[in-house]
Amino acid sequence: MKVAVIGGGISGLCTSYYLLKAGVQVELFEPHKPNKENEKEVPFGASYVNAGYLTPSHIIPLSSPSLFASGLKMMFQRKSPFYIKPRLSANLIKWGFNFAKHSNNKHVDYAIPEIAQINLYSKELFQEILSSNEIGDFQYRDRGLLMIYKTKEVGDEELEVSHRASEFGIKSELLEHEALKKIEPHIHPSVLGAVRYYSDVSTNPIEFMSKMWAYLMAHQNFNLVENKVEAIDLNRAEVRFYTDSGEGYSFDKVAITTGAQANRLLKSAGDSILLEAGKGYAIQTPKSNHIAFPALLLESKVAVSPFKDIIRFSGTMELSGINHNINKLRVSAIAESAEQYYQGLSVNDFKLDKVRCGLRPLSPDGLPYIGVSKDPRIVVNTGGAMMGWSIGPAAGKMTTAVLLEQKTEISLSPFVLNRF
């Protein structure tokens, strides 16, 4: 069997990885492959600028009553953590209607076990990849994740989430300010405390992606085509498509793993999904010894990722369409959160002109899309939203199983494409 994987983010690379392990010949189409493990060589993209968390603790879907309520207040404020750029878009209107429809407690109760299951499964697969040493060693720090809060209301909400997470064996601990200060000495006096989840793991996305690329490129059954696929043609016995270079290609099956841009190719194949691009930004500071633990700053919705030589601050959810334009107001809001939660950090510690952005693929119900299109030769893997990195290996292995018409480790029914 010859399979095309379109898209070289975490989903595409992990799908390729598991296809190769199954003995399949893989051709990956990605026009923006980085050439070095070097921040300057990294393209814009959610798989490179995310926080790098493996997050079994993140069990609440994007479509939840609390996020919907707070989102309504923030969505037209250009400096808020959540922002929708006003524009006429039938897809955005339909997406927003279904987002509102699923923002209820019944859906949250349905989604929680599905989100927990795929995240825990993916964490196991990350561990397997690390233990196999196939791609080499990479950062895998299991120190947990701090959910830091400044207001009692937000702290109480997170404590309730931790109680629900405990039903899935996800251990957590409440740390009030003095206990938090013992492990994070530079925490700001205004911080009330944190919930520490012990199940979560921090990785370095650039490092992992670079090593996975190297593994794939060295495999005899793998070929990279550094061109953009323009459209898919199903009017033949095989799946055929053309790239922006004008060349044509034919395959037995195709996996669409192009993240927020998946709908463009899917529409060319006579199908579609509800998908919006949620832009996020990442900035960093060289003060690598200033923060010890990965954290989520709850009120500002900013993720903090201590890597070997830098600390990355990433966040915001901006629905402004498919583009990589930088909104400087939103970037400065991320930097400002540093000095609001940590002493000794300020906006001046960040090189705001070096900001990167990525487009998270968002489904209306907060669950990913993994499954066959109307044409069973086309399989889609997208919609991971903020947990796209965390579920990368699981989504890739499940996509491989669907392509090979094998049984998946966990049920695909919550992730089918035609659920709206």
Beta strands, then each sheet from edge to edge (+ up, - down):
strand 1: 2-6
strand 2: 25-29
strand 3: 53-54
strand 4: 82-84
strand 5: 145-149
strand 6: 172-176
strand 7: 193-197
strand 8: 201-202
strand 9: 222-225
strand 10: 229-233
strand 11: 239-243
strand 12: 248-251
strand 13: 253-256
strand 14: 276-285
strand 15: 295-297
strand 16: 302-306
strand 17: 311-319
strand 18: 356-362
strand 19: 369-372
strand 20: 378-382
sheet 1: 9+ 2+ 1+ 13+ 20+ 19-
sheet 2: 3+ 8-
sheet 3: 4+ 17+ 14- 18+
sheet 4: 4+ 17+ 16- 15+ 5+ 7- 6+
sheet 5: 10+ 11- 12+
end
